Amino acid sequence: FITCAHQMRKFNNFNGVNIILCALSSSPVIRLSRTWEALSKKSQSRLKELQQLFDPSKNFSNYRTALNAATPPILPF
């Protein structure tokens, strides 16, 4: 799902990325500690990059910047 979210980000599908990040941060998924430990370094870095995109600090400034800089196609949120 992290790879799928990364590809969605490349296509400027911010809504899809946000949905996957919300699902990955749900309580049942967070509790899968052995699964999270088994992630490759590449997947971990991609996940951190996507989480920083939707970081709520400064009123989602990273997301707003990416949304304004995106070229078509943009899917509505």
PyMOL Python script that loads the backbone (N, CA, C, O; Angstrom):
from pymol import cmd

cmd.read_pdbstr("""\
ATOM      1  N   PHE A   1       0.812  -1.198   0.000  1.00  0.00           N
ATOM      2  CA  PHE A   1       0.000   0.000   0.000  1.00  0.00           C
ATOM      3  C   PHE A   1       0.856   1.262   0.000  1.00  0.00           C
ATOM      4  O   PHE A   1       0.448   2.294  -0.532  1.00  0.00           O
ATOM      5  N   ILE A   2       2.029   1.178   0.591  1.00  0.00           N
ATOM      6  CA  ILE A   2       2.914   2.343   0.593  1.00  0.00           C
ATOM      7  C   ILE A   2       3.366   2.654  -0.831  1.00  0.00           C
ATOM      8  O   ILE A   2       3.414   3.818  -1.228  1.00  0.00           O
ATOM      9  N   THR A   3       3.693   1.632  -1.587  1.00  0.00           N
ATOM     10  CA  THR A   3       4.093   1.825  -2.984  1.00  0.00           C
ATOM     11  C   THR A   3       2.932   2.378  -3.801  1.00  0.00           C
ATOM     12  O   THR A   3       3.121   3.250  -4.649  1.00  0.00           O
ATOM     13  N   CYS A   4       1.745   1.874  -3.546  1.00  0.00           N
ATOM     14  CA  CYS A   4       0.555   2.367  -4.235  1.00  0.00           C
ATOM     15  C   CYS A   4       0.331   3.851  -3.914  1.00  0.00           C
ATOM     16  O   CYS A   4       0.037   4.641  -4.811  1.00  0.00           O
ATOM     17  N   ALA A   5       0.468   4.222  -2.655  1.00  0.00           N
ATOM     18  CA  ALA A   5       0.306   5.623  -2.256  1.00  0.00           C
ATOM     19  C   ALA A   5       1.377   6.501  -2.900  1.00  0.00           C
ATOM     20  O   ALA A   5       1.106   7.635  -3.295  1.00  0.00           O
ATOM     21  N   HIS A   6       2.586   5.972  -3.002  1.00  0.00           N
ATOM     22  CA  HIS A   6       3.669   6.722  -3.637  1.00  0.00           C
ATOM     23  C   HIS A   6       3.351   6.979  -5.118  1.00  0.00           C
ATOM     24  O   HIS A   6       3.592   8.073  -5.626  1.00  0.00           O
ATOM     25  N   GLN A   7       2.814   5.973  -5.799  1.00  0.00           N
ATOM     26  CA  GLN A   7       2.430   6.143  -7.195  1.00  0.00           C
ATOM     27  C   GLN A   7       1.275   7.130  -7.333  1.00  0.00           C
ATOM     28  O   GLN A   7       1.236   7.926  -8.271  1.00  0.00           O
ATOM     29  N   MET A   8       0.337   7.070  -6.394  1.00  0.00           N
ATOM     30  CA  MET A   8      -0.767   8.028  -6.420  1.00  0.00           C
ATOM     31  C   MET A   8      -0.254   9.450  -6.264  1.00  0.00           C
ATOM     32  O   MET A   8      -0.773  10.372  -6.893  1.00  0.00           O
ATOM     33  N   ARG A   9       0.753   9.630  -5.440  1.00  0.00           N
ATOM     34  CA  ARG A   9       1.355  10.955  -5.254  1.00  0.00           C
ATOM     35  C   ARG A   9       1.967  11.441  -6.552  1.00  0.00           C
ATOM     36  O   ARG A   9       1.879  12.626  -6.873  1.00  0.00           O
ATOM     37  N   LYS A  10       2.591  10.536  -7.306  1.00  0.00           N
ATOM     38  CA  LYS A  10       3.175  10.920  -8.591  1.00  0.00           C
ATOM     39  C   LYS A  10       2.109  11.396  -9.570  1.00  0.00           C
ATOM     40  O   LYS A  10       2.368  12.258 -10.409  1.00  0.00           O
ATOM     41  N   PHE A  11       0.904  10.827  -9.459  1.00  0.00           N
ATOM     42  CA  PHE A  11      -0.197  11.214 -10.339  1.00  0.00           C
ATOM     43  C   PHE A  11      -1.050  12.333  -9.744  1.00  0.00           C
ATOM     44  O   PHE A  11      -2.110  12.657 -10.280  1.00  0.00           O
ATOM     45  N   ASN A  12      -0.591  12.922  -8.641  1.00  0.00           N
ATOM     46  CA  ASN A  12      -1.284  14.017  -7.955  1.00  0.00           C
ATOM     47  C   ASN A  12      -2.657  13.611  -7.433  1.00  0.00           C
ATOM     48  O   ASN A  12      -3.568  14.437  -7.374  1.00  0.00           O
ATOM     49  N   ASN A  13      -2.808  12.355  -7.058  1.00  0.00           N
ATOM     50  CA  ASN A  13      -4.050  11.873  -6.461  1.00  0.00           C
ATOM     51  C   ASN A  13      -3.919  12.009  -4.943  1.00  0.00           C
ATOM     52  O   ASN A  13      -3.684  11.025  -4.242  1.00  0.00           O
ATOM     53  N   PHE A  14      -4.069  13.222  -4.451  1.00  0.00           N
ATOM     54  CA  PHE A  14      -3.865  13.497  -3.033  1.00  0.00           C
ATOM     55  C   PHE A  14      -4.924  12.851  -2.164  1.00  0.00           C
ATOM     56  O   PHE A  14      -4.637  12.451  -1.036  1.00  0.00           O
ATOM     57  N   ASN A  15      -6.135  12.742  -2.665  1.00  0.00           N
ATOM     58  CA  ASN A  15      -7.199  12.115  -1.902  1.00  0.00           C
ATOM     59  C   ASN A  15      -6.890  10.635  -1.652  1.00  0.00           C
ATOM     60  O   ASN A  15      -7.069  10.143  -0.538  1.00  0.00           O
ATOM     61  N   GLY A  16      -6.433   9.937  -2.672  1.00  0.00           N
ATOM     62  CA  GLY A  16      -6.070   8.523  -2.518  1.00  0.00           C
ATOM     63  C   GLY A  16      -4.919   8.324  -1.545  1.00  0.00           C
ATOM     64  O   GLY A  16      -4.928   7.393  -0.740  1.00  0.00           O
ATOM     65  N   VAL A  17      -3.930   9.205  -1.625  1.00  0.00           N
ATOM     66  CA  VAL A  17      -2.793   9.127  -0.701  1.00  0.00           C
ATOM     67  C   VAL A  17      -3.258   9.328   0.731  1.00  0.00           C
ATOM     68  O   VAL A  17      -2.834   8.609   1.636  1.00  0.00           O
ATOM     69  N   ASN A  18      -4.121  10.299   0.933  1.00  0.00           N
ATOM     70  CA  ASN A  18      -4.617  10.588   2.278  1.00  0.00           C
ATOM     71  C   ASN A  18      -5.418   9.411   2.829  1.00  0.00           C
ATOM     72  O   ASN A  18      -5.298   9.087   4.010  1.00  0.00           O
ATOM     73  N   ILE A  19      -6.220   8.777   2.008  1.00  0.00           N
ATOM     74  CA  ILE A  19      -7.006   7.630   2.456  1.00  0.00           C
ATOM     75  C   ILE A  19      -6.101   6.484   2.869  1.00  0.00           C
ATOM     76  O   ILE A  19      -6.336   5.854   3.899  1.00  0.00           O
ATOM     77  N   ILE A  20      -5.075   6.206   2.086  1.00  0.00           N
ATOM     78  CA  ILE A  20      -4.155   5.118   2.438  1.00  0.00           C
ATOM     79  C   ILE A  20      -3.398   5.447   3.716  1.00  0.00           C
ATOM     80  O   ILE A  20      -3.214   4.573   4.562  1.00  0.00           O
ATOM     81  N   LEU A  21      -2.956   6.693   3.872  1.00  0.00           N
ATOM     82  CA  LEU A  21      -2.248   7.073   5.098  1.00  0.00           C
ATOM     83  C   LEU A  21      -3.149   6.965   6.322  1.00  0.00           C
ATOM     84  O   LEU A  21      -2.697   6.553   7.390  1.00  0.00           O
ATOM     85  N   CYS A  22      -4.401   7.327   6.178  1.00  0.00           N
ATOM     86  CA  CYS A  22      -5.340   7.191   7.296  1.00  0.00           C
ATOM     87  C   CYS A  22      -5.532   5.727   7.663  1.00  0.00           C
ATOM     88  O   CYS A  22      -5.604   5.382   8.842  1.00  0.00           O
ATOM     89  N   ALA A  23      -5.615   4.872   6.660  1.00  0.00           N
ATOM     90  CA  ALA A  23      -5.779   3.439   6.934  1.00  0.00           C
ATOM     91  C   ALA A  23      -4.534   2.866   7.601  1.00  0.00           C
ATOM     92  O   ALA A  23      -4.643   2.048   8.514  1.00  0.00           O
ATOM     93  N   LEU A  24      -3.354   3.287   7.156  1.00  0.00           N
ATOM     94  CA  LEU A  24      -2.116   2.779   7.746  1.00  0.00           C
ATOM     95  C   LEU A  24      -1.897   3.280   9.168  1.00  0.00           C
ATOM     96  O   LEU A  24      -1.160   2.661   9.936  1.00  0.00           O
ATOM     97  N   SER A  25      -2.521   4.381   9.518  1.00  0.00           N
ATOM     98  CA  SER A  25      -2.349   4.916  10.864  1.00  0.00           C
ATOM     99  C   SER A  25      -3.511   4.554  11.788  1.00  0.00           C
ATOM    100  O   SER A  25      -3.621   5.100  12.886  1.00  0.00           O
ATOM    101  N   SER A  26      -4.372   3.643  11.353  1.00  0.00           N
ATOM    102  CA  SER A  26      -5.457   3.193  12.221  1.00  0.00           C
ATOM    103  C   SER A  26      -4.906   2.273  13.319  1.00  0.00           C
ATOM    104  O   SER A  26      -3.856   1.655  13.142  1.00  0.00           O
ATOM    105  N   SER A  27      -5.591   2.187  14.417  1.00  0.00           N
ATOM    106  CA  SER A  27      -5.120   1.445  15.587  1.00  0.00           C
ATOM    107  C   SER A  27      -4.785  -0.016  15.295  1.00  0.00           C
ATOM    108  O   SER A  27      -3.714  -0.467  15.700  1.00  0.00           O
ATOM    109  N   PRO A  28      -5.645  -0.782  14.613  1.00  0.00           N
ATOM    110  CA  PRO A  28      -5.295  -2.184  14.369  1.00  0.00           C
ATOM    111  C   PRO A  28      -4.028  -2.358  13.532  1.00  0.00           C
ATOM    112  O   PRO A  28      -3.270  -3.305  13.741  1.00  0.00           O
ATOM    113  N   VAL A  29      -3.800  -1.454  12.592  1.00  0.00           N
ATOM    114  CA  VAL A  29      -2.612  -1.574  11.743  1.00  0.00           C
ATOM    115  C   VAL A  29      -1.363  -1.133  12.498  1.00  0.00           C
ATOM    116  O   VAL A  29      -0.303  -1.739  12.343  1.00  0.00           O
ATOM    117  N   ILE A  30      -1.473  -0.101  13.301  1.00  0.00           N
ATOM    118  CA  ILE A  30      -0.333   0.384  14.079  1.00  0.00           C
ATOM    119  C   ILE A  30       0.182  -0.697  15.031  1.00  0.00           C
ATOM    120  O   ILE A  30       1.383  -0.783  15.287  1.00  0.00           O
ATOM    121  N   ARG A  31      -0.721  -1.513  15.549  1.00  0.00           N
ATOM    122  CA  ARG A  31      -0.323  -2.545  16.509  1.00  0.00           C
ATOM    123  C   ARG A  31       0.449  -3.704  15.878  1.00  0.00           C
ATOM    124  O   ARG A  31       0.936  -4.568  16.608  1.00  0.00           O
ATOM    125  N   LEU A  32       0.577  -3.755  14.570  1.00  0.00           N
ATOM    126  CA  LEU A  32       1.317  -4.819  13.893  1.00  0.00           C
ATOM    127  C   LEU A  32       2.816  -4.509  13.920  1.00  0.00           C
ATOM    128  O   LEU A  32       3.418  -4.216  12.887  1.00  0.00           O
ATOM    129  N   SER A  33       3.395  -4.578  15.091  1.00  0.00           N
ATOM    130  CA  SER A  33       4.780  -4.125  15.272  1.00  0.00           C
ATOM    131  C   SER A  33       5.775  -4.949  14.467  1.00  0.00           C
ATOM    132  O   SER A  33       6.716  -4.384  13.909  1.00  0.00           O
ATOM    133  N   ARG A  34       5.601  -6.251  14.388  1.00  0.00           N
ATOM    134  CA  ARG A  34       6.552  -7.067  13.612  1.00  0.00           C
ATOM    135  C   ARG A  34       6.467  -6.750  12.121  1.00  0.00           C
ATOM    136  O   ARG A  34       7.471  -6.800  11.411  1.00  0.00           O
ATOM    137  N   THR A  35       5.298  -6.435  11.665  1.00  0.00           N
ATOM    138  CA  THR A  35       5.134  -6.076  10.254  1.00  0.00           C
ATOM    139  C   THR A  35       5.831  -4.751   9.956  1.00  0.00           C
ATOM    140  O   THR A  35       6.498  -4.620   8.929  1.00  0.00           O
ATOM    141  N   TRP A  36       5.681  -3.770  10.844  1.00  0.00           N
ATOM    142  CA  TRP A  36       6.335  -2.480  10.637  1.00  0.00           C
ATOM    143  C   TRP A  36       7.848  -2.628  10.685  1.00  0.00           C
ATOM    144  O   TRP A  36       8.554  -1.930   9.957  1.00  0.00           O
ATOM    145  N   GLU A  37       8.365  -3.531  11.535  1.00  0.00           N
ATOM    146  CA  GLU A  37       9.810  -3.745  11.620  1.00  0.00           C
ATOM    147  C   GLU A  37      10.357  -4.390  10.352  1.00  0.00           C
ATOM    148  O   GLU A  37      11.531  -4.217  10.028  1.00  0.00           O
ATOM    149  N   ALA A  38       9.514  -5.134   9.630  1.00  0.00           N
ATOM    150  CA  ALA A  38       9.961  -5.839   8.435  1.00  0.00           C
ATOM    151  C   ALA A  38       9.974  -4.958   7.179  1.00  0.00           C
ATOM    152  O   ALA A  38      10.384  -5.414   6.112  1.00  0.00           O
ATOM    153  N   LEU A  39       9.536  -3.723   7.298  1.00  0.00           N
ATOM    154  CA  LEU A  39       9.525  -2.827   6.139  1.00  0.00           C
ATOM    155  C   LEU A  39      10.943  -2.515   5.674  1.00  0.00           C
ATOM    156  O   LEU A  39      11.855  -2.355   6.485  1.00  0.00           O
ATOM    157  N   SER A  40      11.108  -2.433   4.379  1.00  0.00           N
ATOM    158  CA  SER A  40      12.415  -2.065   3.849  1.00  0.00           C
ATOM    159  C   SER A  40      12.688  -0.584   4.117  1.00  0.00           C
ATOM    160  O   SER A  40      11.768   0.187   4.389  1.00  0.00           O
ATOM    161  N   LYS A  41      13.933  -0.207   4.038  1.00  0.00           N
ATOM    162  CA  LYS A  41      14.317   1.190   4.265  1.00  0.00           C
ATOM    163  C   LYS A  41      13.671   2.098   3.229  1.00  0.00           C
ATOM    164  O   LYS A  41      13.298   3.231   3.536  1.00  0.00           O
ATOM    165  N   LYS A  42      13.536   1.602   1.998  1.00  0.00           N
ATOM    166  CA  LYS A  42      12.923   2.389   0.935  1.00  0.00           C
ATOM    167  C   LYS A  42      11.456   2.669   1.256  1.00  0.00           C
ATOM    168  O   LYS A  42      10.984   3.793   1.080  1.00  0.00           O
ATOM    169  N   SER A  43      10.742   1.660   1.719  1.00  0.00           N
ATOM    170  CA  SER A  43       9.331   1.842   2.076  1.00  0.00           C
ATOM    171  C   SER A  43       9.184   2.765   3.271  1.00  0.00           C
ATOM    172  O   SER A  43       8.260   3.576   3.321  1.00  0.00           O
ATOM    173  N   GLN A  44      10.094   2.648   4.236  1.00  0.00           N
ATOM    174  CA  GLN A  44      10.041   3.525   5.402  1.00  0.00           C
ATOM    175  C   GLN A  44      10.264   4.976   5.005  1.00  0.00           C
ATOM    176  O   GLN A  44       9.587   5.868   5.517  1.00  0.00           O
ATOM    177  N   SER A  45      11.201   5.221   4.105  1.00  0.00           N
ATOM    178  CA  SER A  45      11.469   6.601   3.689  1.00  0.00           C
ATOM    179  C   SER A  45      10.298   7.159   2.870  1.00  0.00           C
ATOM    180  O   SER A  45       9.958   8.336   2.997  1.00  0.00           O
ATOM    181  N   ARG A  46       9.685   6.320   2.035  1.00  0.00           N
ATOM    182  CA  ARG A  46       8.522   6.768   1.278  1.00  0.00           C
ATOM    183  C   ARG A  46       7.356   7.098   2.208  1.00  0.00           C
ATOM    184  O   ARG A  46       6.644   8.082   2.003  1.00  0.00           O
ATOM    185  N   LEU A  47       7.171   6.270   3.225  1.00  0.00           N
ATOM    186  CA  LEU A  47       6.090   6.514   4.175  1.00  0.00           C
ATOM    187  C   LEU A  47       6.316   7.814   4.924  1.00  0.00           C
ATOM    188  O   LEU A  47       5.379   8.593   5.099  1.00  0.00           O
ATOM    189  N   LYS A  48       7.540   8.065   5.369  1.00  0.00           N
ATOM    190  CA  LYS A  48       7.842   9.318   6.061  1.00  0.00           C
ATOM    191  C   LYS A  48       7.608  10.524   5.149  1.00  0.00           C
ATOM    192  O   LYS A  48       7.100  11.557   5.587  1.00  0.00           O
ATOM    193  N   GLU A  49       7.979  10.381   3.892  1.00  0.00           N
ATOM    194  CA  GLU A  49       7.777  11.467   2.927  1.00  0.00           C
ATOM    195  C   GLU A  49       6.289  11.773   2.754  1.00  0.00           C
ATOM    196  O   GLU A  49       5.891  12.937   2.710  1.00  0.00           O
ATOM    197  N   LEU A  50       5.481  10.735   2.656  1.00  0.00           N
ATOM    198  CA  LEU A  50       4.039  10.932   2.495  1.00  0.00           C
ATOM    199  C   LEU A  50       3.411  11.483   3.769  1.00  0.00           C
ATOM    200  O   LEU A  50       2.496  12.304   3.705  1.00  0.00           O
ATOM    201  N   GLN A  51       3.892  11.040   4.921  1.00  0.00           N
ATOM    202  CA  GLN A  51       3.365  11.554   6.182  1.00  0.00           C
ATOM    203  C   GLN A  51       3.711  13.027   6.353  1.00  0.00           C
ATOM    204  O   GLN A  51       2.916  13.791   6.899  1.00  0.00           O
ATOM    205  N   GLN A  52       4.894  13.431   5.888  1.00  0.00           N
ATOM    206  CA  GLN A  52       5.265  14.843   5.965  1.00  0.00           C
ATOM    207  C   GLN A  52       4.401  15.692   5.046  1.00  0.00           C
ATOM    208  O   GLN A  52       4.144  16.860   5.335  1.00  0.00           O
ATOM    209  N   LEU A  53       3.953  15.108   3.936  1.00  0.00           N
ATOM    210  CA  LEU A  53       3.088  15.839   3.020  1.00  0.00           C
ATOM    211  C   LEU A  53       1.778  16.221   3.696  1.00  0.00           C
ATOM    212  O   LEU A  53       1.261  17.317   3.477  1.00  0.00           O
ATOM    213  N   PHE A  54       1.235  15.317   4.522  1.00  0.00           N
ATOM    214  CA  PHE A  54      -0.033  15.576   5.193  1.00  0.00           C
ATOM    215  C   PHE A  54       0.143  15.926   6.668  1.00  0.00           C
ATOM    216  O   PHE A  54      -0.752  15.692   7.480  1.00  0.00           O
ATOM    217  N   ASP A  55       1.294  16.482   7.003  1.00  0.00           N
ATOM    218  CA  ASP A  55       1.548  16.917   8.369  1.00  0.00           C
ATOM    219  C   ASP A  55       0.639  18.106   8.698  1.00  0.00           C
ATOM    220  O   ASP A  55       0.623  19.089   7.956  1.00  0.00           O
ATOM    221  N   PRO A  56      -0.116  18.028   9.798  1.00  0.00           N
ATOM    222  CA  PRO A  56      -1.074  19.101  10.100  1.00  0.00           C
ATOM    223  C   PRO A  56      -0.447  20.395  10.622  1.00  0.00           C
ATOM    224  O   PRO A  56      -1.158  21.379  10.824  1.00  0.00           O
ATOM    225  N   SER A  57       0.858  20.412  10.841  1.00  0.00           N
ATOM    226  CA  SER A  57       1.465  21.638  11.344  1.00  0.00           C
ATOM    227  C   SER A  57       1.373  22.748  10.294  1.00  0.00           C
ATOM    228  O   SER A  57       1.377  22.494   9.090  1.00  0.00           O
ATOM    229  N   LYS A  58       1.291  23.956  10.777  1.00  0.00           N
ATOM    230  CA  LYS A  58       1.175  25.149   9.928  1.00  0.00           C
ATOM    231  C   LYS A  58      -0.014  25.032   8.978  1.00  0.00           C
ATOM    232  O   LYS A  58       0.059  25.447   7.821  1.00  0.00           O
ATOM    233  N   ASN A  59      -1.102  24.465   9.479  1.00  0.00           N
ATOM    234  CA  ASN A  59      -2.348  24.373   8.717  1.00  0.00           C
ATOM    235  C   ASN A  59      -2.153  23.642   7.380  1.00  0.00           C
ATOM    236  O   ASN A  59      -2.609  24.104   6.334  1.00  0.00           O
ATOM    237  N   PHE A  60      -1.466  22.489   7.437  1.00  0.00           N
ATOM    238  CA  PHE A  60      -1.225  21.639   6.264  1.00  0.00           C
ATOM    239  C   PHE A  60      -0.504  22.392   5.154  1.00  0.00           C
ATOM    240  O   PHE A  60      -0.880  22.290   3.986  1.00  0.00           O
ATOM    241  N   SER A  61       0.517  23.138   5.508  1.00  0.00           N
ATOM    242  CA  SER A  61       1.218  23.966   4.515  1.00  0.00           C
ATOM    243  C   SER A  61       1.907  23.126   3.441  1.00  0.00           C
ATOM    244  O   SER A  61       1.923  23.521   2.276  1.00  0.00           O
ATOM    245  N   ASN A  62       2.478  21.970   3.810  1.00  0.00           N
ATOM    246  CA  ASN A  62       3.135  21.121   2.809  1.00  0.00           C
ATOM    247  C   ASN A  62       2.123  20.617   1.780  1.00  0.00           C
ATOM    248  O   ASN A  62       2.411  20.589   0.584  1.00  0.00           O
ATOM    249  N   TYR A  63       0.960  20.226   2.240  1.00  0.00           N
ATOM    250  CA  TYR A  63      -0.093  19.741   1.347  1.00  0.00           C
ATOM    251  C   TYR A  63      -0.589  20.860   0.435  1.00  0.00           C
ATOM    252  O   TYR A  63      -0.750  20.657  -0.769  1.00  0.00           O
ATOM    253  N   ARG A  64      -0.829  22.027   1.001  1.00  0.00           N
ATOM    254  CA  ARG A  64      -1.315  23.141   0.199  1.00  0.00           C
ATOM    255  C   ARG A  64      -0.295  23.557  -0.853  1.00  0.00           C
ATOM    256  O   ARG A  64      -0.664  23.893  -1.978  1.00  0.00           O
ATOM    257  N   THR A  65       0.984  23.535  -0.492  1.00  0.00           N
ATOM    258  CA  THR A  65       2.043  23.872  -1.447  1.00  0.00           C
ATOM    259  C   THR A  65       2.089  22.860  -2.581  1.00  0.00           C
ATOM    260  O   THR A  65       2.195  23.233  -3.749  1.00  0.00           O
ATOM    261  N   ALA A  66       2.009  21.579  -2.237  1.00  0.00           N
ATOM    262  CA  ALA A  66       2.028  20.534  -3.261  1.00  0.00           C
ATOM    263  C   ALA A  66       0.792  20.602  -4.146  1.00  0.00           C
ATOM    264  O   ALA A  66       0.873  20.371  -5.352  1.00  0.00           O
ATOM    265  N   LEU A  67      -0.332  20.913  -3.556  1.00  0.00           N
ATOM    266  CA  LEU A  67      -1.573  21.015  -4.326  1.00  0.00           C
ATOM    267  C   LEU A  67      -1.522  22.187  -5.294  1.00  0.00           C
ATOM    268  O   LEU A  67      -1.988  22.070  -6.428  1.00  0.00           O
ATOM    269  N   ASN A  68      -0.971  23.302  -4.871  1.00  0.00           N
ATOM    270  CA  ASN A  68      -0.856  24.472  -5.741  1.00  0.00           C
ATOM    271  C   ASN A  68       0.171  24.246  -6.852  1.00  0.00           C
ATOM    272  O   ASN A  68       0.017  24.774  -7.953  1.00  0.00           O
ATOM    273  N   ALA A  69       1.213  23.467  -6.571  1.00  0.00           N
ATOM    274  CA  ALA A  69       2.263  23.235  -7.559  1.00  0.00           C
ATOM    275  C   ALA A  69       1.923  22.096  -8.506  1.00  0.00           C
ATOM    276  O   ALA A  69       2.610  21.915  -9.512  1.00  0.00           O
ATOM    277  N   ALA A  70       0.888  21.329  -8.215  1.00  0.00           N
ATOM    278  CA  ALA A  70       0.547  20.166  -9.036  1.00  0.00           C
ATOM    279  C   ALA A  70       0.032  20.608 -10.395  1.00  0.00           C
ATOM    280  O   ALA A  70      -0.715  21.578 -10.528  1.00  0.00           O
ATOM    281  N   THR A  71       0.462  19.857 -11.392  1.00  0.00           N
ATOM    282  CA  THR A  71      -0.051  20.089 -12.742  1.00  0.00           C
ATOM    283  C   THR A  71      -1.091  19.014 -13.032  1.00  0.00           C
ATOM    284  O   THR A  71      -1.083  17.958 -12.400  1.00  0.00           O
ATOM    285  N   PRO A  72      -1.967  19.268 -13.962  1.00  0.00           N
ATOM    286  CA  PRO A  72      -3.019  18.272 -14.226  1.00  0.00           C
ATOM    287  C   PRO A  72      -2.419  16.909 -14.528  1.00  0.00           C
ATOM    288  O   PRO A  72      -1.318  16.860 -15.075  1.00  0.00           O
ATOM    289  N   PRO A  73      -3.049  15.840 -14.219  1.00  0.00           N
ATOM    290  CA  PRO A  73      -4.399  15.737 -13.669  1.00  0.00           C
ATOM    291  C   PRO A  73      -4.406  15.837 -12.157  1.00  0.00           C
ATOM    292  O   PRO A  73      -3.562  15.248 -11.481  1.00  0.00           O
ATOM    293  N   ILE A  74      -5.354  16.579 -11.633  1.00  0.00           N
ATOM    294  CA  ILE A  74      -5.593  16.678 -10.204  1.00  0.00           C
ATOM    295  C   ILE A  74      -6.974  16.126  -9.942  1.00  0.00           C
ATOM    296  O   ILE A  74      -7.948  16.532 -10.577  1.00  0.00           O
ATOM    297  N   LEU A  75      -7.058  15.206  -9.013  1.00  0.00           N
ATOM    298  CA  LEU A  75      -8.360  14.696  -8.606  1.00  0.00           C
ATOM    299  C   LEU A  75      -8.874  15.565  -7.476  1.00  0.00           C
ATOM    300  O   LEU A  75      -8.102  15.911  -6.582  1.00  0.00           O
ATOM    301  N   PRO A  76     -10.137  15.927  -7.479  1.00  0.00           N
ATOM    302  CA  PRO A  76     -10.657  16.786  -6.415  1.00  0.00           C
ATOM    303  C   PRO A  76     -10.634  16.084  -5.072  1.00  0.00           C
ATOM    304  O   PRO A  76     -10.718  14.858  -4.995  1.00  0.00           O
ATOM    305  N   PHE A  77     -10.519  16.869  -4.019  1.00  0.00           N
ATOM    306  CA  PHE A  77     -10.497  16.275  -2.692  1.00  0.00           C
ATOM    307  C   PHE A  77     -11.880  16.220  -2.112  1.00  0.00           C
ATOM    308  O   PHE A  77     -12.060  15.747  -0.990  1.00  0.00           O
TER     309      PHE A  77
END
""", "prot")
cmd.dss("prot")
cmd.show_as("cartoon", "prot")
cmd.util.cbc("prot")
cmd.orient("prot")
